[in-house]
Amino acid sequence: MDFVVKKADFLKELQYVQGVVERKTTVPILSNFLLETSGNSLVITATDLDVTIRCNCAAAVKVSGAVTVSARKLFDIARLLPESDIHFKAASSDWMGITCERSRFKLATLSKENFPDVPSVEGKAITLPSSALRYMITRCTFAITQEESRYTLNGALMILRPDGITLVTTDGHRLVYISRHAEIAGIEGGELRTVVPKKTLTELSKLSSEDVLTVDFGMSENHLFFRIGERLLVSRVLTGQFPNYELVIPRDNHRRAILNTLDFADALKRTSIMADEQSHGLRFSFHQGQLEVASASTDFGEARESLPIEFAGEPLEIGFNGVYLLDFLTGLESEQVVFELRDQDTQGLLKPKMDEEYQYQYVVMPMRI
């Protein structure tokens, strides 16, 4: 095996695949990249058995072959090499030589025989808009549960229809619904539903770069396939029943507040300083023209701040987790946010006041303060 790559091209592809590699694993080969050469191309593959990424890099191939090497060591080497051509040569089955200008490395290798096979892409591709998908992923993943035992909540429900795409995430305390109208080619029947794991969403967002217009999506019984340009992302399907999100989104919250997004976020940040460090609970008092946000801690003291709002409805006092609200406000681009409420025992609904492209809703459960 003998080939040459340009450092910039090689490092770019390594950055895409290295996020998949397991740092601590009982299967040593899962800590490796699989390098395969043929023609004028180097194929780099990484997997943790749940998510697999395969990337291509232009290469001057003298001798074709395949080998696996430590992902962490190869990435660290490539990252620090000068901007020049990198020469790889595996003269034996145990070592690979790496040369770049005056730098020389000898890197241990393992045979590709024990490296997991990449599942074959099946079925007809469904074409998704790359920029919209990336936008939606970045605005919904924060609500995915951190509890691994809640298996079906460890990802996003993706709903594809001929006229649009929807993502839904929840951790049982809050829920994000984001949808966008788009012409989705390749959908047969009314709609397609699947649950995409969180790690898959994270890697897909990285791969969906600005210069790629579309993502080709396919699925089999056990796997999801995303082709982004010359790169391929394969993921295991999350099995189980995702909750009925439509029952969670409130439809009759008759109290309606309109707030400046930045002012509201700043007030939450300041009052959260004195909130209970476990519950992060804040008390909200809604009145005509004004919202008061308050927090208290038996160990440290209390905080209180008021800000002007537009409010329609009877006054209401209610508690919410301040961190949950900030998670939504931080990524909001709208200058104003709408907060719809019913009573102190019913979930609140937040959404941007102005967003013509996306239907973006955030449901958060109240808490006793």
Buried (B, 14 or more C-beta within 10 A) or exposed (E): BBBBBBBEBBBBBBBBBBBBBBEEEEEEBBBBBBBBBEEEBBBBBBBBEBBBBBBBBEBBBEEEBBBBBBBBBBBEBBEEBEEEBBBBBBEEEEBBBBBBEEEEBEBEBBEBEEBBEBBEBEEEBBBBBBBBBBBBBBBBBBBBBEEEEBBBBBBBBBBBBBEBBBBBBBBEBBBBBBBBBBEBEBBEEEEBEBBBBBBBBBBBBBBBBEEBEBBBBBBBEEBBBBBBBEBBBBBBBBEEEBBEBEEBBBEEBEBBBEBBBEBBBBBBEBBBEBBBEEBBBBBBBBBEEEBBBBBBBEEEEEBBBEBEBEBEBEEBEBBBBBBBBBBBBEEBEBEBBBBBBBEBEBBBBBBBBEBEEBBBBBBBBBBEB
